[in-house]
Amino acid sequence: MSEPPFTIRIHTENNQDMDWMVRLEDVTFRQTLEVISSLLPHVTVTAFEYEDPEDGDHITVRSDEEMQDMFSAYFRELSEEDRTRGLFPPLIIYPKMGKTPQNRNIHGLKIKTGGGSQAVEPLPQGQQRQEVGGSIQTIMQCGNINEAQLHFLEPVGSGSGGRVYRALHRPSGRVMAVKVIQLDISPAVQKQIICELEILYKCNSRAIIAFYGAFFQENRISICTEFMDGGSLDRYMPIPETVLGGIAACIVEGLIYMWNLKIMHRDIKPSNVLLNTAGEVKLCDFGVSVQLVKSITTTFVGTNVYMAPERLQGKDYGKSAEIWSLGVTLFELASGILPFQSLTSELKLQPFQVMQCILEETPLVLPTEQFSPEFVKFISQCMHKDPETRLSINDMVNHEFLHRHTSDSSTVISLWVKRRLQEIQQQNRAPQS
């Protein structure tokens, strides 16, 4: 069995690291140098170093053979628990630079790997995301974003108790998505939320929405992120398996990346997965801020139909609860309905009735005449009521269904999104009968 995906962390001298998720069988020395060159375009890099886990010495890598030695040393040090759970710490490498860069723009990345591409447009000079060290003022102003600098263009959606707007950040000229959430909370809780959001600046993955900043204005928090012109997945249901397979692979990549950073998403559902006309798929609205999740839950009461049974029962839960939510999400995206008989009707159920059907009903199974056996099995294994028998992280990333879609699916997704957006626009223009 092949090793699950793991993260290579490229460490630069100014501590602006970049995480790159790879598969052992796919990554090469030359490809690694290309990624480093994209990160450090004004530097000549012909090798890199890693730290020997036994004595702490730095060992230089100049070839594929030496790179395999590095991987062998890395995997030897993993505990059996890490291997079983499929959660690996990042492998840190240090580029050996031939000359010092003049105007390094570490966010001007365009990285092409076997699984797709990542592109993060650069912010203007002096407005790049920076390391933050706990100062509430620093965190709230990181990226120099405040309400006075935003020109709100139009509302584009709502969710998690807030409205989302397309807005122009005047100083940078960048179009952003700004989520505005009204919360009746104290200044102390506001401060806690902003502090918890600090970790979002550490996320640098093609499968995670870019986070630009957050600020409070009275009892209103505004969260500024990358704008995705395709919107969220809930507007496209049902989605054909040929497209949904690539989307599922991107979602799993984002989850694995977050889990490796010890972050739980806590709210996997179709409206929290965004895509764009470039064929990129990214997770958003993850509950890195526990206090924000609590505040939203308190303010906007209801039952999350994507929540695992153990969470609904108030039990301890872990990453297997996210796998349950993934299964429910993919079932709905594929079929257009939720995987519970009582929830497929037009009847409006009370929150306790929704919870009851999730806890007591056996999840529906996708029809095998419409979907591949691998896809049907994958979703069913994600939705085992008992988290102990649910699909494990290791089995998930090595599942045959995902392996069929690990190659670059961005072209397929891009063409499909563009076609669906045209169809939606035509439907909106059609006269109402």
N, C-alpha and C positions, 0 to 999 in steps of 0.2 A: 504493500500500500504506500502511495506517495505521501510525503509530508504535507500537512495543511499549509495554506498561505501564511507567510510571516512578514514582518516589517523590517526593512533596512532603513536605518536612520542615518542620513548624511549630515555629519556635524561640520559646521563651518566655524571659522575663527571668531566670528562676531556673535556666536551662539544663536544664529537664526537657522535652526535645524529644519530639515525636510524629511518627512516619512514617506517611504515608497513601499507599497505592498507587492510582494513577488511570490511566485511559486518556484520551488527549488529546481524543478526540471526545465523551467523556461529561462531563467536569468543567466546571462553570460557576462564575462569580464568586459567585453567591448560595449555591451548595452549599458553596463553600470557606468562606464566612462562617459557615454553619451548623455546619460541622465545628469551626471555631475556637471558636465559641460553646459547643459541647459540651465542648471542652477547657478553656475559661476561662468557666465559667457565670456568674461574678460580675463580668464585665467587658463593657462595651459596645464592640464592635468593628465599625467601618464600613468599614475598609480595611486593607490590609497592604502591606508593602514587600518588594522583592527587591533584590539587589545587582547593579548593572550589571556584566557580565563584562568590559567594556572599560576602565572607569575606576574601578570600585569604589564609585561613588556609589549611595545607596539611592534607588530609584524607587518611587513610591506607585502602587498599583493600586486603582481605585475602580469599575471596570466590566468587562464581558466583553471589550470592545475592548482595554482596557489589559492585561487578562489574556492575551489572544492575543499582544500585543506581548512580554509576559514570556516566553511559551512560545517565540516565534520567536527571541528572544535566547538562550534556554537551548539550543535545538536547534542553533543556529548554532555554538555553542562546542563541540559534541560532536565528537570525532575520528571519522574513518572507521572505525577499529578498534572504537570503542565502539558505533557504529551496527550494524556487521556482527555483532558478538557479542551485541547487545541488552542490554548491561549499562551502565546509565546511572547517573551519580552523582546523589544527591538534589538536588532543586531546593529551596533553603532560602528560606522566606518568614518575615517578621517582622510579627506582628499589631500594628496601631496601636491602643492601648488608650485608652479614654475615662476610666476610673477604675481605681484600684488595688483588687484583690480583697482581701477580708478573710480568709476561710478557704478558700483555693484547694485543691481536691481534684483533682489532675490525673489520678488514676487512676479517677475516677468517670465514665468515658466511656460514652456510648451514641451511637455514630456510625452513621448509616444512609447508605449510598452505593448506587450502582447495582449493585454486586456483592454486596450483603449487608450484614450489620451486624456491628459489633464491640462487645462489652460486657465491660468489666473491672470487677469489683466493687471498691469501695474498701477498702483495709486500714484498720483503726482508726488514729486520729491518732497520729503518732509511729512508725508501723510501715510507712510507705510505702517502696517501693523507692527507694534513693538512689544518687547518683553514687558510684562507688568508685574509689579512686586507687591500687590496687596493694597496700594493706595487707592482709596475709593475715587479720588479726583482723577488719578491717572487712568483708571479703568473706564470711567464714564466719558473721558475725553479722548480715549485712544482712537486714532483715526480722525481726530478733530471734528467729530460729528455731533451736532446738536440741532435742536428743532429749528432754530433760526436759519440754518444752512440748507434745510430741506424744502424743496418745492414739490408739494404733493400733486401728482398728475391725475391719478384716477384710482378708485378702489378696484381691486382685482380678486378679492375673495375674503373669506372669514373662516375662523376655526380656533379651537382652544380658547374660546372666550374673547377673541379679539378680531379686529378687522385688518386686512392686509392691503397696503397701497403700493402702487408704483410711484416712486418719487425720484426726483433729480437732486443729487448732492451737488449744489452749485460750485463749491470750490474745486472739485475734481472733475465735474462734468459727467459723473458716472450715474447711471440709472440703477437704483437699488429697490429691493423689496423692504418695506417698513411695516412691521407688525405692531399694532397699537393695542394694548390690553389695559382695560380699566380695572384697577384693583383697590379695594378698600382696605389698605394696610398701613401700618405705622412706618415712619421714617427708618426705624431700626430694621424692620423686615425688608424695606427697599434696599438698604445698604447690604443686607445679607444676600439678596438676590443678585445684585450687581457683582458682589465678590464671587459668588458661585459661577457666574457667567464667564469669569476670567479664563476658565479652562478652554473655552471655545477658541481662544486665540492660538492654542497649541494644536488644534486640528488642522491638518493640511493633507487632505485626501481628495481625489477626484470624485469620490462617492459621497462626500459630505459638503453641504452647502457652505460657502464662504461666509464668515461672520465678520462684520465691519465695526460693530459697536452697539452699545445700548445706553439709554439714559432715561431718567425719570423726569417728568414734568407734572408736578403735583402728584395725584394718585394714578398716573398713567405712565406705563413703561413702553418705550418704543425700541424695538429690536431691529437693527439694520443688517440685512444680509444680501447676498448675491441675488439678482433677479433672473428668474428662469422663464423664458417666454412661452414655454409650453404649458405652464401651470402644473397642477397636481393630477395624479393618476385617476382620482375619483370621477373626473369629467369624461373619461374615455371608455368606461366599462360597457360591454365586455371587451377584453383585449385578447387577440389570437395568441395561441401558445408560442408560435414562431417569434413573436415580438416579446411576449411576457417572459420567455426564458432568459433573454439578455437582460431584461429589467430585473428579474429575480437575482441573477448573478451580481448585478451592481448593488442591490440592496444588501445581499449577504456580505459583499466586500466592505460596504460601509459599516455594517454591524461588527464584523470581525475587527476592523480598524478601531472602532470605539471600544470594544471589549478589551483589546490589547492596551488601551489607555485607561482601563478600569472605569469606563463610562457606560452606564446603562441608558438606552434610548427611552424606555418606559412608555412610549406612545406610538408604536408601529401601527399604521393604518394607511389606506390609500391617499388620504388628503395630506399626509406628511411625507410623501414621496413626490419629488418634483422632477420635471424633465424639460428639455429645451429642443429647439429645432436643429441643434448640432448633434443630437442623439445622446446627450449626457443625461444620466439619471443620478439624483442626489437625495440623500436623506435630509430632512429639516425638522424643526420643532422638537428636538430631543430634550428629555428632561434632565439635563445636566444640573440644572438648578432645582434641587429638591424642594426648596422653599417656594419657588415659583409654581411648581407642580401643585404643592399643597394649597397655595393661595388661589390658583385657578379652580381647583377642585372644590374649595370652600365657597367660592363666589358663584360658580356655575355647576349646580348639582345635576348629576345624571349618572348613568351606567355606561361604561365604555364596552361596546359589544365585541371589541377585539382583545379584551383583557383575559388573561389565563384564569382558569378556575381557582388556582391557589391564591391569586391576588384578590379575586372577588370574595374569597373566604377569609381574608385577612391573615393568611399564613405567610411564613417567610417565602421569598421567591428569589430566583436568580435568572441567569441568562436563558434557561429553558422556558421561562415565561415569555421571553422575546420571540423564541422559536414558535411558540403557540400563536402569538400575534401575527407572525410572518405567515403561518399556514392559513389563518383566517383571512388575512389580507389577500394572499394569492388566490384563494378560492373565490373570493368576491370579485377580484379583478378578472378572473377567467370566465366566471359564469354570470356576473352581474347581480348575484344574490348572496346573502350570508349563509353559512353552512349549518343553519339550524332551522328545522321545519317550522317552528312557531314564529320565526322572524322573517319568513318568506311571504307571509300574508300582508294584506293592507291594513290590518288591525293595528291601532296605536297601543302599544303595551306600556305599562308603568315600569319604572326602573326595577322594582323588585321582581316583576314578571320576566323581564329580560334576564336578570341575574339567575332566576330559577331555571329558565330554559337552557342557559349555558351550562349550569351545574348538573342538570338532570338529563338533558337530551344527548343522544349520540350524534356527533357531527355528521353531516351529510358527506357523501363521497361523489366526486366528479364522475360523470358518465364516461366509461371507457371507450365508447364508440365515438366520442368527440375529442378525447385527449389521450396522449400517449400514456402507456402503463407506468413509465418512470415518473411522469408529472403527477399522476393520480396517487401513486405510492408516496412520493415526496410529501405532498400536502397532507395525506392521511397520517403519516408518521409524525408530522409537525403537530397534529392536533390530538395526540393521545392525552386523555384526561390526566393520567398519572405522569407527573414530570419525570419520574424515574425511568419510565418506558418510552418517553418522548424521544424524538430524534436528537442525538447528542451533537455537540458542536463539531466534533471530529467527523462523525458520520455525515453530517450536513454538508461540510465543505468538500467531502470526497464522494458525494452522492452522484450517481450516474446522470441524473437530470441536470445538475449544475455543470458537470464536466462537459456536457454537450453544448453548453452555452458560454464557456469561459473565454473563447476567442472574441475578438473585437466585434461587438454587435452594434456599434454606434451608427453605422451606415443604415442598417435595417431599421433601427429605432428612429433615426432622423427622417427617413423617407416616410415612415408610417405616421409620425407626428405631424409632418407638414401636410400630408393628405387628410388626416383627421381634422386638423385645424381649418383647412379649406372647407371641409364638409360642414363643420360646426358653424362657420361664418355664413355659408349658403343657407343653412337651416334658419339662422337668426334673421337673414334678410327676407326669407320667404313670407308672403302675406299670411296673417293669421286667419284661419277659417272661422 
